[in-house]
Amino acid sequence: MTEIKISKKEEKQLFFKALLGSPFFTIVASVLTTFLVGMVFAKVGGGVPISVTQTTTETKSTFDVEGVGEAVAIPDEATLSFGVEETASKVEVATSKVNETMNSFQEKLNDLGVDKKDIQTSSYSVFPDYDYRQGRSTVNGYRVSSRVEVAFKDFEMINQAIGEASNLGLNQVGQLSFGLSDEAEEEVLSEAREKAVESAKSKAKELAKLAGINLGKVINVTEQRQGNFEPRPMYAVMDKAVGGEDEVMSQPQVQPGSEKARVTVTLSYATE
């Protein structure tokens, strides 16, 4: 074997050449370069810009079921219109007659037990009565009319009130209507709402079982109301117009009928 001798200088050159060609040196050099670039940006630009993007996907699913509930209530309020009209050559005379008749009628209503707050004047009018003969119009007199709306809680008072109106000469009676008070309306809606919720819960339980769905808690409730709670107009039945001496008025049969409330409820369940 031949011995090869190298100098100290040649030995150092071979060491650094081997070091520069190794993978470890490549990694260290890359890290140092990155560090040095970062230091430059920190001093010149104030920092190294870093951007982080994050996307979150959240899926929410609900199981919605609709239920319908209905309830029926008997109207507990009624309103009836009473009016009188008078004509006279002088407006003071016609006005005096109308006011006297209406005041007397309201006193009779109070005697029957109708509260003053349930008697409301709905109209009061004064019109000239023109004569158009001989191609020109002249005031021949005046027409004065007054009308009141009376609310009844006791339907038995209606016939009595009509009788008093006839005796006093009121010649406009009609527009009988029935409706629900605020308390009665809320009560019938509450009953319909309860039935609607029970129906929705029962349907949800059955459908979820058939579909293999595990229901969680109710997370949302919506409601739709349907109902005719406005007063329903009817008309007093009379044989003749009220007010004549020999006129006979038939007693109207007061039948309030019923009011129906319908509530639709949608329950939204969380699914597990």
VEXLUMLO-306474 format. One record per residue: x, y, z of N, C-alpha, C in turn; residue in three letters. Coordinates in Angstrom, 3 decimals. Layout:
<<X Y Z> <X Y Z> <X Y Z> "ALA">;
...
//
This chain:
<<0.876 -1.194 0.000> <0.000 0.000 0.000> <0.901 1.228 0.000> "MET">;
<<0.507 2.174 -0.848> <1.320 3.386 -0.981> <0.777 4.462 -0.065> "THR">;
<<1.553 5.058 0.733> <1.141 6.101 1.684> <1.168 7.449 1.004> "GLU">;
<<-0.011 8.167 1.137> <-0.108 9.498 0.522> <-0.084 10.531 1.645> "ILE">;
<<0.762 11.445 1.515> <0.910 12.491 2.508> <0.385 13.798 1.961> "LYS">;
<<-0.461 14.475 2.802> <-0.989 15.788 2.413> <-0.634 16.782 3.491> "ILE">;
<<-0.605 18.001 3.072> <-0.233 19.066 3.999> <-1.445 19.506 4.817> "SER">;
<<-1.164 20.294 5.846> <-2.241 20.845 6.695> <-3.196 21.697 5.896> "LYS">;
<<-2.673 22.458 4.967> <-3.508 23.346 4.134> <-4.440 22.533 3.257> "LYS">;
<<-3.910 21.474 2.658> <-4.724 20.613 1.788> <-5.771 19.865 2.608> "GLU">;
<<-5.438 19.515 3.853> <-6.398 18.819 4.712> <-7.597 19.714 5.031> "GLU">;
<<-7.368 20.985 5.314> <-8.468 21.938 5.607> <-9.333 22.149 4.378> "LYS">;
<<-8.711 22.210 3.203> <-9.485 22.403 1.973> <-10.412 21.225 1.711> "GLN">;
<<-9.918 20.006 1.917> <-10.745 18.806 1.720> <-11.900 18.753 2.725> "LEU">;
<<-11.676 19.204 3.983> <-12.724 19.193 5.020> <-13.883 20.131 4.668> "PHE">;
<<-13.534 21.370 4.290> <-14.584 22.344 3.941> <-15.333 21.959 2.670> "PHE">;
<<-14.626 21.321 1.733> <-15.288 20.870 0.502> <-16.317 19.784 0.800> "LYS">;
<<-15.928 18.864 1.710> <-16.878 17.798 2.096> <-18.061 18.361 2.879> "ALA">;
<<-17.757 19.363 3.725> <-18.838 19.975 4.528> <-19.838 20.707 3.653> "LEU">;
<<-19.364 21.465 2.672> <-20.264 22.223 1.797> <-21.118 21.304 0.944> "LEU">;
<<-20.681 20.167 0.665> <-21.464 19.246 -0.172> <-22.402 18.350 0.611> "GLY">;
<<-22.437 18.437 1.952> <-23.305 17.559 2.753> <-24.727 18.101 2.847> "SER">;
<<-25.764 17.234 2.990> <-27.169 17.679 3.154> <-27.383 18.513 4.403> "PRO">;
<<-26.654 18.190 5.466> <-26.818 18.936 6.723> <-26.475 20.396 6.527> "PHE">;
<<-25.430 20.664 5.779> <-25.035 22.041 5.537> <-26.097 22.793 4.731> "PHE">;
<<-26.724 22.090 3.798> <-27.782 22.728 2.984> <-28.947 23.167 3.853> "THR">;
<<-29.335 22.337 4.799> <-30.457 22.672 5.699> <-30.095 23.853 6.590> "ILE">;
<<-28.899 23.795 7.153> <-28.471 24.879 8.059> <-28.380 26.187 7.311> "VAL">;
<<-27.881 26.128 6.081> <-27.750 27.344 5.279> <-29.123 27.947 4.954> "ALA">;
<<-30.113 27.084 4.694> <-31.461 27.568 4.375> <-32.086 28.260 5.574> "SER">;
<<-31.913 27.673 6.752> <-32.466 28.263 7.980> <-31.803 29.594 8.260> "VAL">;
<<-30.477 29.657 8.115> <-29.776 30.907 8.379> <-30.178 32.001 7.392> "LEU">;
<<-30.381 31.607 6.136> <-30.795 32.594 5.123> <-32.164 33.170 5.459> "THR">;
<<-33.096 32.295 5.845> <-34.438 32.757 6.219> <-34.388 33.693 7.413> "THR">;
<<-33.549 33.349 8.383> <-33.419 34.176 9.579> <-32.867 35.550 9.240> "PHE">;
<<-31.850 35.581 8.373> <-31.235 36.843 7.995> <-32.207 37.725 7.208> "LEU">;
<<-33.006 37.114 6.307> <-34.013 37.882 5.550> <-35.046 38.476 6.498> "VAL">;
<<-35.438 37.683 7.488> <-36.403 38.177 8.465> <-35.870 39.339 9.251> "GLY">;
<<-34.589 39.291 9.615> <-33.976 40.385 10.351> <-33.970 41.658 9.529> "MET">;
<<-33.711 41.511 8.204> <-33.699 42.683 7.325> <-35.073 43.318 7.246> "VAL">;
<<-36.116 42.515 7.044> <-37.485 43.047 6.989> <-37.897 43.691 8.300> "PHE">;
<<-37.473 43.118 9.396> <-37.835 43.660 10.713> <-37.269 45.044 10.908> "ALA">;
<<-36.035 45.283 10.401> <-35.386 46.576 10.575> <-35.875 47.598 9.552> "LYS">;
<<-36.153 47.131 8.323> <-36.520 48.067 7.253> <-38.025 48.269 7.163> "VAL">;
<<-38.775 47.182 7.130> <-40.224 47.284 6.880> <-41.086 47.207 8.111> "GLY">;
<<-40.556 46.970 9.254> <-41.353 46.947 10.477> <-41.900 45.585 10.818> "GLY">;
<<-41.624 44.586 10.048> <-42.103 43.262 10.383> <-42.303 42.419 9.148> "GLY">;
<<-42.442 41.146 9.347> <-42.656 40.202 8.248> <-44.150 39.985 8.090> "VAL">;
<<-44.724 40.273 6.915> <-46.172 40.075 6.737> <-46.533 38.599 6.770> "PRO">;
<<-47.557 38.289 7.581> <-48.019 36.904 7.711> <-49.509 36.873 7.418> "ILE">;
<<-49.969 36.012 6.574> <-51.378 35.888 6.225> <-51.860 34.490 6.577> "SER">;
<<-52.980 34.451 7.372> <-53.546 33.169 7.783> <-54.996 33.121 7.334> "VAL">;
<<-55.374 32.127 6.606> <-56.755 31.960 6.130> <-57.370 30.750 6.804> "THR">;
<<-58.561 30.989 7.426> <-59.233 29.902 8.124> <-60.670 29.811 7.631> "GLN">;
<<-61.138 28.659 7.287> <-62.507 28.440 6.827> <-63.192 27.448 7.745> "THR">;
<<-64.348 27.898 8.302> <-65.115 27.041 9.206> <-66.445 26.708 8.557> "THR">;
<<-66.766 25.496 8.476> <-68.035 25.052 7.890> <-68.904 24.463 8.977> "THR">;
<<-70.124 25.087 9.154> <-71.053 24.619 10.191> <-72.391 24.299 9.547> "GLU">;
<<-72.851 23.135 9.733> <-74.109 22.703 9.126> <-75.181 22.582 10.200> "THR">;
<<-76.277 23.313 10.017> <-77.407 23.245 10.944> <-78.607 22.662 10.210> "LYS">;
<<-79.265 21.725 10.829> <-80.450 21.134 10.233> <-81.563 21.115 11.264> "SER">;
<<-82.776 21.399 10.812> <-83.941 21.382 11.686> <-85.003 20.484 11.088> "THR">;
<<-85.875 20.031 11.946> <-87.001 19.196 11.550> <-88.261 19.997 11.862> "PHE">;
<<-88.942 20.488 10.834> <-90.087 21.379 10.996> <-91.392 20.616 10.831> "ASP">;
<<-92.302 20.838 11.773> <-93.600 20.166 11.744> <-94.690 21.198 12.012> "VAL">;
<<-95.782 21.086 11.273> <-96.888 22.035 11.381> <-98.101 21.373 12.031> "GLU">;
<<-98.732 22.098 12.938> <-99.942 21.608 13.588> <-101.044 22.657 13.527> "GLY">;
<<-102.291 22.208 13.443> <-103.441 23.108 13.329> <-104.396 22.848 14.482> "VAL">;
<<-104.887 23.932 15.083> <-105.864 23.826 16.159> <-107.037 24.763 15.929> "GLY">;
<<-108.233 24.318 16.247> <-109.440 25.132 16.084> <-110.232 25.159 17.383> "GLU">;
<<-110.905 26.278 17.606> <-111.760 26.428 18.786> <-112.939 27.320 18.416> "ALA">;
<<-114.061 27.093 19.085> <-115.298 27.822 18.783> <-115.757 28.564 20.038> "VAL">;
<<-116.218 29.783 19.856> <-116.710 30.595 20.966> <-118.041 31.228 20.598> "ALA">;
<<-118.879 31.425 21.590> <-120.158 32.109 21.404> <-119.949 33.602 21.637> "ILE">;
<<-120.345 34.459 20.700> <-120.183 35.908 20.893> <-120.799 36.373 22.212> "PRO">;
<<-120.107 37.285 22.871> <-120.590 37.806 24.141> <-120.877 39.300 24.078> "ASP">;
<<-120.814 39.882 22.880> <-121.133 41.296 22.700> <-122.036 41.467 21.480> "GLU">;
<<-122.902 42.480 21.546> <-123.758 42.821 20.403> <-123.878 44.336 20.327> "ALA">;
<<-123.981 44.848 19.124> <-124.205 46.281 18.930> <-125.411 46.465 18.022> "THR">;
<<-126.174 47.518 18.282> <-127.375 47.814 17.503> <-127.464 49.323 17.305> "LEU">;
<<-127.844 49.714 16.112> <-127.915 51.123 15.767> <-129.351 51.632 15.908> "SER">;
<<-129.483 52.815 16.537> <-130.785 53.473 16.696> <-130.660 54.903 16.172> "PHE">;
<<-131.665 55.343 15.414> <-131.613 56.697 14.879> <-132.983 57.325 14.744> "GLY">;
<<-132.988 58.642 14.632> <-134.227 59.388 14.451> <-133.963 60.524 13.470> "VAL">;
<<-134.960 60.854 12.672> <-134.853 61.946 11.703> <-136.121 62.785 11.773> "GLU">;
<<-135.933 64.099 11.794> <-137.053 65.025 11.856> <-136.866 66.129 10.828> "GLU">;
<<-137.993 66.618 10.278> <-137.961 67.759 9.353> <-138.862 68.855 9.900> "THR">;
<<-138.440 70.102 9.678> <-139.220 71.260 10.124> <-138.811 72.452 9.282> "ALA">;
<<-139.690 73.462 9.280> <-139.390 74.668 8.492> <-138.233 75.452 9.084> "SER">;
<<-138.013 75.317 10.397> <-136.900 75.984 11.064> <-135.951 74.940 11.636> "LYS">;
<<-134.669 75.217 11.523> <-133.679 74.256 11.971> <-133.742 74.053 13.481> "VAL">;
<<-134.122 75.127 14.212> <-134.199 75.008 15.670> <-135.277 74.018 16.086> "GLU">;
<<-136.386 74.011 15.361> <-137.491 73.105 15.696> <-137.091 71.663 15.446> "VAL">;
<<-136.496 71.391 14.283> <-136.086 70.023 13.945> <-135.012 69.529 14.916> "ALA">;
<<-134.068 70.398 15.234> <-132.995 70.018 16.157> <-133.540 69.724 17.541> "THR">;
<<-134.480 70.549 17.999> <-135.071 70.350 19.323> <-135.791 69.011 19.419> "SER">;
<<-136.544 68.644 18.350> <-137.269 67.374 18.344> <-136.315 66.180 18.408> "LYS">;
<<-135.267 66.241 17.597> <-134.300 65.133 17.559> <-133.592 64.993 18.909> "VAL">;
<<-133.137 66.120 19.467> <-132.419 66.058 20.734> <-133.310 65.534 21.858> "ASN">;
<<-134.559 65.982 21.866> <-135.483 65.524 22.909> <-135.723 64.026 22.802> "GLU">;
<<-135.914 63.529 21.588> <-136.162 62.099 21.395> <-134.941 61.274 21.806> "THR">;
<<-133.765 61.701 21.380> <-132.555 60.954 21.700> <-132.234 60.977 23.193> "MET">;
<<-132.425 62.114 23.840> <-132.177 62.194 25.276> <-133.110 61.275 26.051> "ASN">;
<<-134.373 61.253 25.647> <-135.336 60.368 26.308> <-134.966 58.900 26.102> "SER">;
<<-134.505 58.564 24.888> <-134.141 57.181 24.602> <-132.930 56.752 25.422> "PHE">;
<<-131.954 57.636 25.556> <-130.781 57.281 26.338> <-131.125 57.108 27.812> "GLN">;
<<-132.073 57.872 28.301> <-132.522 57.696 29.685> <-133.195 56.344 29.862> "GLU">;
<<-133.975 55.919 28.871> <-134.621 54.608 28.930> <-133.581 53.488 28.914> "LYS">;
<<-132.536 53.675 28.097> <-131.476 52.666 28.052> <-130.777 52.553 29.401> "LEU">;
<<-130.529 53.681 30.051> <-129.917 53.656 31.377> <-130.809 52.938 32.379> "ASN">;
<<-132.126 53.162 32.273> <-133.068 52.481 33.167> <-133.038 50.968 32.944> "ASP">;
<<-132.773 50.532 31.691> <-132.712 49.100 31.402> <-131.427 48.466 31.929> "LEU">;
<<-130.443 49.289 32.240> <-129.180 48.769 32.743> <-128.020 48.920 31.781> "GLY">;
<<-128.230 49.650 30.686> <-127.146 49.886 29.728> <-126.267 51.017 30.256> "VAL">;
<<-124.971 50.752 30.349> <-124.026 51.757 30.852> <-123.867 52.889 29.835> "ASP">;
<<-123.652 54.107 30.335> <-123.485 55.268 29.454> <-122.303 55.099 28.499> "LYS">;
<<-121.244 54.416 28.954> <-120.071 54.237 28.093> <-120.345 53.304 26.919> "LYS">;
<<-121.455 52.569 26.994> <-121.821 51.662 25.906> <-122.771 52.316 24.908> "ASP">;
<<-123.015 53.615 25.069> <-123.864 54.361 24.134> <-123.000 55.414 23.455> "ILE">;
<<-122.858 55.309 22.151> <-121.969 56.208 21.420> <-122.701 56.843 20.241> "GLN">;
<<-122.634 58.163 20.157> <-123.220 58.858 19.011> <-122.350 58.614 17.787> "THR">;
<<-122.946 58.023 16.755> <-122.182 57.689 15.551> <-122.347 58.730 14.447> "SER">;
<<-123.454 59.487 14.481> <-123.627 60.541 13.472> <-124.663 61.549 13.950> "SER">;
<<-124.490 62.781 13.498> <-125.453 63.848 13.768> <-125.349 64.806 12.577> "TYR">;
<<-126.431 64.994 11.863> <-126.362 65.786 10.629> <-127.550 66.729 10.506> "SER">;
<<-127.300 67.855 9.849> <-128.333 68.865 9.558> <-128.218 69.226 8.082> "VAL">;
<<-129.317 69.066 7.323> <-129.309 69.362 5.889> <-130.490 70.265 5.532> "PHE">;
<<-130.273 71.240 4.686> <-131.402 72.042 4.168> <-132.267 71.166 3.254> "PRO">;
<<-133.552 71.381 3.327> <-134.492 70.659 2.458> <-134.878 71.615 1.320> "ASP">;
<<-134.312 71.378 0.122> <-134.485 72.304 -0.994> <-135.756 72.000 -1.785> "TYR">;
<<-136.329 73.078 -2.340> <-137.464 72.988 -3.264> <-136.978 73.498 -4.625> "ASP">;
<<-137.007 72.611 -5.628> <-136.443 72.945 -6.945> <-137.519 73.342 -7.966> "TYR">;
<<-138.657 73.741 -7.528> <-139.717 74.122 -8.468> <-139.432 75.493 -9.098> "ARG">;
<<-140.046 75.725 -10.273> <-139.950 76.985 -11.013> <-138.507 77.326 -11.415> "GLN">;
<<-137.708 76.256 -11.625> <-136.365 76.442 -12.155> <-135.353 77.030 -11.205> "GLY">;
<<-135.673 77.119 -9.963> <-134.698 77.609 -8.990> <-134.885 76.861 -7.676> "ARG">;
<<-133.846 76.870 -6.847> <-133.889 76.142 -5.584> <-134.083 77.103 -4.424> "SER">;
<<-134.994 76.744 -3.562> <-135.227 77.528 -2.340> <-135.252 76.569 -1.158> "THR">;
<<-134.850 77.061 -0.010> <-134.838 76.232 1.201> <-136.260 76.140 1.727> "VAL">;
<<-136.788 74.906 1.699> <-138.161 74.681 2.133> <-138.241 74.275 3.604> "ASN">;
<<-137.108 73.916 4.183> <-137.067 73.454 5.571> <-135.715 72.830 5.862> "GLY">;
<<-135.674 72.090 6.973> <-134.412 71.474 7.387> <-134.666 70.039 7.835> "TYR">;
<<-133.686 69.195 7.548> <-133.747 67.782 7.924> <-132.605 67.503 8.905> "ARG">;
<<-132.964 67.063 10.095> <-131.971 66.782 11.144> <-132.074 65.309 11.531> "VAL">;
<<-130.934 64.663 11.624> <-130.916 63.244 12.009> <-129.796 62.984 12.999> "SER">;
<<-130.032 62.001 13.856> <-129.038 61.594 14.848> <-129.078 60.076 14.977> "SER">;
<<-127.910 59.489 15.182> <-127.823 58.026 15.286> <-126.838 57.662 16.397> "ARG">;
<<-127.176 56.622 17.152> <-126.295 56.125 18.205> <-126.075 54.627 18.016> "VAL">;
<<-124.874 54.193 18.443> <-124.541 52.765 18.472> <-124.555 52.323 19.932> "GLU">;
<<-125.323 51.273 20.202> <-125.461 50.792 21.577> <-124.867 49.393 21.675> "VAL">;
<<-123.969 49.207 22.658> <-123.355 47.904 22.896> <-124.104 47.186 24.019> "ALA">;
<<-124.377 45.922 23.789> <-125.116 45.119 24.765> <-124.263 43.937 25.211> "PHE">;
<<-124.163 43.766 26.530> <-123.552 42.559 27.089> <-124.621 41.513 27.395> "LYS">;
<<-125.818 41.991 27.722> <-126.959 41.114 27.994> <-127.899 41.159 26.788> "ASP">;
<<-127.967 40.066 26.053> <-128.759 40.052 24.835> <-130.261 40.153 25.100> "PHE">;
<<-130.683 39.890 26.325> <-132.092 40.024 26.662> <-132.540 41.482 26.611> "GLU">;
<<-131.600 42.409 26.728> <-131.947 43.831 26.696> <-132.273 44.318 25.288> "MET">;
<<-131.864 43.570 24.278> <-132.014 44.050 22.909> <-133.487 44.246 22.555> "ILE">;
<<-134.320 43.259 22.836> <-135.749 43.381 22.534> <-136.385 44.540 23.291> "ASN">;
<<-135.980 44.703 24.541> <-136.538 45.789 25.341> <-136.121 47.150 24.772> "GLN">;
<<-134.869 47.251 24.339> <-134.387 48.514 23.780> <-135.127 48.857 22.491> "ALA">;
<<-135.383 47.847 21.659> <-136.127 48.081 20.419> <-137.552 48.535 20.729> "ILE">;
<<-138.156 47.949 21.762> <-139.503 48.364 22.160> <-139.545 49.809 22.622> "GLY">;
<<-138.555 50.230 23.412> <-138.491 51.615 23.870> <-138.276 52.571 22.697> "GLU">;
<<-137.451 52.154 21.740> <-137.220 52.992 20.560> <-138.513 53.191 19.783> "ALA">;
<<-139.287 52.133 19.662> <-140.568 52.234 18.949> <-141.528 53.183 19.653> "SER">;
<<-141.599 53.086 20.966> <-142.517 53.935 21.723> <-142.144 55.414 21.639> "ASN">;
<<-140.849 55.714 21.543> <-140.396 57.103 21.504> <-140.385 57.694 20.104> "LEU">;
<<-140.605 56.859 19.091> <-140.673 57.369 17.727> <-139.368 57.331 16.962> "GLY">;
<<-138.382 56.569 17.429> <-137.167 56.415 16.641> <-137.507 55.627 15.380> "LEU">;
<<-137.159 56.171 14.247> <-137.576 55.568 12.983> <-136.441 54.919 12.198> "ASN">;
<<-135.297 54.736 12.851> <-134.173 54.058 12.200> <-133.549 53.085 13.194> "GLN">;
<<-133.824 51.816 13.023> <-133.292 50.776 13.904> <-132.755 49.645 13.034> "VAL">;
<<-131.532 49.222 13.283> <-130.985 48.127 12.485> <-129.511 47.924 12.698> "GLY">;
<<-128.897 47.186 11.765> <-127.465 46.872 11.802> <-127.060 46.200 13.106> "GLN">;
<<-127.783 45.175 13.478> <-127.429 44.378 14.645> <-126.207 43.510 14.309> "LEU">;
<<-125.217 43.528 15.155> <-124.008 42.735 14.914> <-123.526 42.103 16.205> "SER">;
<<-122.847 40.956 16.074> <-122.326 40.220 17.219> <-120.812 40.089 17.102> "PHE">;
<<-120.156 40.016 18.240> <-118.707 39.864 18.249> <-118.211 39.359 19.589> "GLY">;
<<-116.890 39.244 19.691> <-116.252 38.759 20.910> <-115.548 39.907 21.627> "LEU">;
<<-115.628 39.898 22.931> <-114.856 40.850 23.718> <-113.385 40.456 23.657> "SER">;
<<-112.499 41.354 24.095> <-111.065 41.057 24.072> <-110.743 39.818 24.900> "ASP">;
<<-111.406 39.675 26.043> <-111.143 38.525 26.904> <-111.598 37.233 26.244> "GLU">;
<<-112.786 37.251 25.637> <-113.294 36.055 24.984> <-112.457 35.682 23.759> "ALA">;
<<-112.002 36.682 23.035> <-111.171 36.420 21.853> <-109.844 35.784 22.255> "GLU">;
<<-109.216 36.303 23.296> <-107.934 35.748 23.747> <-108.122 34.331 24.274> "GLU">;
<<-109.251 34.073 24.910> <-109.517 32.741 25.453> <-109.669 31.703 24.337> "GLU">;
<<-110.408 32.049 23.289> <-110.611 31.095 22.203> <-109.326 30.903 21.405> "VAL">;
<<-108.515 31.955 21.268> <-107.228 31.817 20.593> <-106.271 30.943 21.397> "LEU">;
<<-106.288 31.082 22.713> <-105.432 30.274 23.570> <-105.785 28.795 23.459> "SER">;
<<-107.081 28.528 23.399> <-107.522 27.131 23.257> <-107.084 26.551 21.912> "GLU">;
<<-107.253 27.324 20.850> <-106.839 26.870 19.521> <-105.333 26.689 19.447> "ALA">;
<<-104.588 27.586 20.088> <-103.125 27.506 20.086> <-102.642 26.246 20.796> "ARG">;
<<-103.263 25.940 21.927> <-102.878 24.743 22.683> <-103.110 23.482 21.851> "GLU">;
<<-104.238 23.424 21.157> <-104.523 22.268 20.303> <-103.526 22.170 19.152> "LYS">;
<<-103.133 23.305 18.605> <-102.184 23.309 17.487> <-100.816 22.782 17.922> "ALA">;
<<-100.348 23.194 19.094> <-99.050 22.738 19.590> <-99.082 21.239 19.873> "VAL">;
<<-100.166 20.762 20.489> <-100.297 19.331 20.762> <-100.296 18.530 19.462> "GLU">;
<<-100.980 19.050 18.451> <-101.024 18.375 17.161> <-99.636 18.321 16.521> "SER">;
<<-98.891 19.431 16.583> <-97.556 19.469 15.996> <-96.605 18.513 16.711> "ALA">;
<<-96.654 18.466 18.036> <-95.786 17.572 18.792> <-96.081 16.108 18.481> "LYS">;
<<-97.360 15.771 18.417> <-97.748 14.392 18.111> <-97.284 13.998 16.708> "SER">;
<<-97.457 14.907 15.762> <-97.038 14.622 14.383> <-95.521 14.489 14.297> "LYS">;
<<-94.782 15.345 15.007> <-93.323 15.282 14.985> <-92.815 13.956 15.541> "ALA">;
<<-93.400 13.523 16.619> <-92.984 12.257 17.235> <-93.206 11.083 16.293> "LYS">;
<<-94.353 11.066 15.641> <-94.681 9.961 14.730> <-93.779 9.975 13.491> "GLU">;
<<-93.614 11.158 12.879> <-92.804 11.245 11.665> <-91.336 10.943 11.943> "LEU">;
<<-90.821 11.421 13.062> <-89.418 11.174 13.399> <-89.169 9.690 13.615> "ALA">;
<<-90.115 9.021 14.225> <-89.979 7.580 14.449> <-89.965 6.828 13.122> "LYS">;
<<-90.842 7.213 12.217> <-90.909 6.547 10.921> <-89.660 6.820 10.085> "LEU">;
<<-89.114 8.028 10.197> <-87.952 8.403 9.394> <-86.627 8.063 10.060> "ALA">;
<<-86.670 7.596 11.280> <-85.438 7.259 11.979> <-84.623 8.464 12.378> "GLY">;
<<-85.290 9.538 12.774> <-84.616 10.771 13.158> <-84.716 10.953 14.675> "ILE">;
<<-83.597 11.328 15.285> <-83.594 11.631 16.716> <-83.819 13.120 16.907> "ASN">;
<<-84.915 13.452 17.547> <-85.256 14.861 17.726> <-84.596 15.427 18.976> "LEU">;
<<-84.136 16.682 18.853> <-83.619 17.408 19.994> <-84.705 18.314 20.563> "GLY">;
<<-84.301 19.441 21.104> <-85.265 20.365 21.680> <-85.853 21.277 20.606> "LYS">;
<<-86.985 21.899 20.919> <-87.610 22.865 20.015> <-86.794 24.154 20.058> "VAL">;
<<-86.354 24.626 18.883> <-85.514 25.823 18.833> <-86.235 27.022 18.221> "ILE">;
<<-87.420 26.797 17.655> <-88.156 27.928 17.083> <-89.635 27.577 16.959> "ASN">;
<<-90.483 28.582 17.157> <-91.934 28.407 17.046> <-92.507 29.576 16.262> "VAL">;
<<-93.332 29.288 15.262> <-94.043 30.329 14.518> <-95.530 30.050 14.563> "THR">;
<<-96.318 31.119 14.473> <-97.773 30.986 14.596> <-98.478 31.835 13.555> "GLU">;
<<-99.558 31.300 13.017> <-100.427 32.033 12.113> <-101.856 31.900 12.629> "GLN">;
<<-102.542 33.055 12.687> <-103.919 33.057 13.201> <-104.905 33.287 12.067> "ARG">;
<<-106.021 32.626 12.181> <-107.127 32.841 11.266> <-108.408 32.860 12.086> "GLN">;
<<-109.198 33.895 11.881> <-110.446 33.972 12.628> <-111.226 35.200 12.236> "GLY">;
<<-112.527 35.096 12.252> <-113.383 36.235 11.929> <-113.931 36.804 13.225> "ASN">;
<<-113.152 37.720 13.814> <-113.552 38.285 15.092> <-114.194 39.661 14.949> "PHE">;
<<-114.346 40.132 13.715> <-115.051 41.390 13.513> <-116.555 41.171 13.710> "GLU">;
<<-117.257 42.196 14.185> <-118.701 42.043 14.360> <-119.388 41.638 13.058> "PRO">;
<<-120.273 40.643 13.158> <-120.999 40.177 11.978> <-122.335 40.899 11.902> "ARG">;
<<-122.574 41.665 10.828> <-123.815 42.442 10.741> <-125.039 41.571 10.518> "PRO">;
<<-126.114 41.916 11.231> <-127.434 41.321 11.024> <-128.422 42.489 11.052> "MET">;
<<-129.648 42.213 10.861> <-130.619 43.297 10.830> <-131.838 42.934 11.671> "TYR">;
<<-132.327 43.928 12.402> <-133.530 43.716 13.198> <-134.709 43.453 12.265> "ALA">;
<<-135.540 42.460 12.613> <-136.675 42.083 11.772> <-137.924 42.778 12.291> "VAL">;
<<-138.572 43.577 11.438> <-139.761 44.325 11.828> <-140.836 44.170 10.768> "MET">;
<<-142.078 44.167 11.203> <-143.178 44.084 10.240> <-143.313 45.381 9.456> "ASP">;
<<-143.088 46.517 10.133> <-143.194 47.824 9.495> <-142.122 48.738 10.067> "LYS">;
<<-141.968 49.893 9.457> <-141.017 50.859 9.991> <-141.437 51.270 11.383> "ALA">;
<<-140.479 51.508 12.217> <-140.765 51.850 13.609> <-141.298 53.271 13.702> "VAL">;
<<-142.305 53.480 14.528> <-142.701 54.843 14.820> <-144.169 55.147 14.657> "GLY">;
<<-144.935 54.396 13.895> <-146.352 54.704 13.709> <-147.185 54.285 14.899> "GLY">;
<<-148.380 54.885 15.018> <-149.214 54.589 16.179> <-149.752 53.167 16.138> "GLU">;
<<-150.193 52.717 14.953> <-150.808 51.405 14.844> <-149.842 50.351 14.303> "ASP">;
<<-148.566 50.699 14.215> <-147.617 49.754 13.656> <-147.205 48.747 14.725> "GLU">;
<<-147.112 47.492 14.314> <-146.758 46.425 15.232> <-145.407 45.865 14.832> "VAL">;
<<-144.481 45.781 15.777> <-143.145 45.281 15.498> <-143.021 43.863 16.014> "MET">;
<<-142.592 42.946 15.163> <-142.382 41.570 15.602> <-141.130 41.504 16.461> "SER">;
<<-141.138 40.634 17.444> <-139.993 40.491 18.326> <-138.898 39.680 17.617> "GLN">;
<<-137.726 40.275 17.344> <-136.665 39.544 16.652> <-136.078 38.452 17.537> "PRO">;
<<-135.812 37.317 16.935> <-135.164 36.234 17.657> <-133.657 36.430 17.566> "GLN">;
<<-133.040 36.804 18.674> <-131.612 37.112 18.693> <-130.822 35.812 18.801> "VAL">;
<<-130.095 35.468 17.757> <-129.267 34.272 17.720> <-127.827 34.679 17.403> "GLN">;
<<-126.942 34.710 18.385> <-125.582 35.197 18.157> <-124.709 34.266 17.324> "PRO">;
<<-125.098 32.982 17.212> <-124.283 32.058 16.432> <-122.960 31.771 17.130> "GLY">;
<<-121.893 31.582 16.383> <-120.592 31.245 16.961> <-119.467 31.852 16.128> "SER">;
<<-118.318 31.969 16.758> <-117.114 32.450 16.103> <-116.052 31.359 16.192> "GLU">;
<<-115.344 31.118 15.093> <-114.324 30.068 15.060> <-112.935 30.687 14.937> "LYS">;
<<-112.026 30.178 15.748> <-110.624 30.589 15.680> <-109.797 29.414 15.180> "ALA">;
<<-108.845 29.700 14.303> <-107.965 28.671 13.737> <-106.524 29.161 13.854> "ARG">;
<<-105.692 28.349 14.486> <-104.289 28.701 14.697> <-103.404 27.610 14.099> "VAL">;
<<-102.426 28.021 13.319> <-101.438 27.108 12.741> <-100.087 27.376 13.388> "THR">;
<<-99.493 26.341 13.962> <-98.211 26.460 14.663> <-97.171 25.587 13.970> "VAL">;
<<-95.987 26.136 13.749> <-94.865 25.376 13.196> <-93.772 25.268 14.252> "THR">;
<<-93.410 24.022 14.601> <-92.345 23.765 15.567> <-91.091 23.334 14.815> "LEU">;
<<-89.973 23.940 15.152> <-88.686 23.586 14.534> <-87.834 22.874 15.578> "SER">;
<<-87.529 21.578 15.328> <-86.733 20.777 16.242> <-85.281 20.704 15.764> "TYR">;
<<-84.365 20.706 16.713> <-82.982 20.409 16.388> <-82.848 18.901 16.234> "ALA">;
<<-82.058 18.454 15.288> <-81.868 17.005 15.083> <-80.534 16.578 15.661> "THR">;
<<-80.505 15.371 16.204> <-79.294 14.853 16.835> <-78.651 13.788 15.952> "GLU">;
//
